[in-house]
């Protein structure tokens, strides 16, 4: 059983069945047989703590992959009392993407895996479809940019989220990435996308510090840098110029 609360940056599978509460699945489970594609992906929407906990360690749903969607408050409450429970937030989208690539044995030329990741929409079915096509069309080959674009044509964009990650980790390429991003997107949109991502990262970091459950990416983000950037973008400043705000961030981080 896998717990999650719905957020825009979570990749979900296509669900075969969706229930509100556990009763529907309990009644139907004796009639379910193995699907042609393997295990059922089943979604349960419930905030009933006792019902969820009762099923965590049981063998009631062997043969199904059960995802339980809960509210954010219930998610945090369950993690406080049962931090070992499997969660979707234990992996971020990049980790899911990397696992899908590894499962298919796909090899990328230098830097191309990241380029494809940032070009793809964060839709599980679209990602798996593109990776399946690459694995089928170029088995065992180290992919070139032209080969990737043959399957999935895309413009080589630098998304604001990638810029934010580079500044959080103080990567050497951060300023050049910001310049490319500014050349490709509306400047005010960049500012708001960075704010939105910062708020999500702070929420995830708090969840990790409370429960110990979090993605490798969340664990790797320096807490001081995240708090400072959040403060600059989300609480203190009224200017909507990311260049200026990142410059202030770098000045303060060096103090």
Secondary structure by P-SEA (a helix, b strand, c coil): cbbbcccccccccccccccccaaaaaaaccccccccccccbbbbbcccaaaaaaccccccccccbbbbbbcaaaaaaaaaacccccccccccaaaaaaaaaaaaccccccaaaaaaaaaccccaaaaaaaaaaaaaacccccccaaaaaacccccccccaaaaaaaaaacccaaaaaaaaaaacccaaaaaaaaaaaaaaaaaaaaaaaaccccccccccccaaaaaaaaaacccccccccaaaaaaaaaaaaac
